[in-house]
Amino acid sequence: MIVILMGAPGAGKGTQANYLKDSLGFRKISTGDILRKHIAAKSELGKKIETIVSAGHLVSDDILQEVLRQEIEGEKNANVVLDGFPRSQPQAEWLEENVDTTGVIHIDVGQEELIRRIEGRLTCEKCEAVYHVTDNPPKKEGICDRCKAKLVRRKDDVRSSILVRLDAYDKQTSPVLGFYKKKGKYFRLDGNGKPATINKDLLQLMKKLER
């Protein structure tokens, strides 16, 4: 089974992908994680990716598709959850031509709730664990529970910047959702509630997809 998680920034894709990994044994494949892995390995491809990212540019679809193909081929007998891909219709079309996907789960969250979540988000500068000032605060203010490193806020996690990112997401990914709706592979998940409630709803949806 290969499941795709989609949702706007702040929707909780990473949280739910980790839930599938920890609770149901899914292999989580995140394009961001894959690219960082290649950079850390200092391979020829990794060096190329690092040059692109360091210059502030987006990694091309050709590179994303190649690293993703390698990851999926190594997990032929595993249940996989994709986090962060596809983000455009051309990427979705390529994925459907090359991979037997089960479906897309769209974590749907209202705009004001997305803004509230992002404005209160804290990220560990070392292990990248994510917290929230009210919903999921660290045990010690400003310090990561896992590795004791400093928690920071992204400079662009302010309302004006968030609105720009949400608008860009809507324009880029709306065609992707429409693409999967036409294929009968679209499933909506209400992401406005508490994580435990969303986990329960996601589990029920996964049982439906297994049939």
Secondary structure, DSSP 8 states (H G I E B T S, - for coil): -EEEEE--TTS-HHHHHHHHHHHH--EEEEHHHHHHHHHHHT-HHHHHHHHHHHTT----HHHHHHHHHHHHHTTTTS-EEEES---SHHHHHHHHHHS---EEEEEE--HHHHHHHHHTEEEETTT--EEETTTB--SBTTB-TTT--BEE--TT-SHHHHHHHHHHHHHHHHHHHHHHHHTT-EEEEE-SS-HHHHHHHHHHHHHHHH-
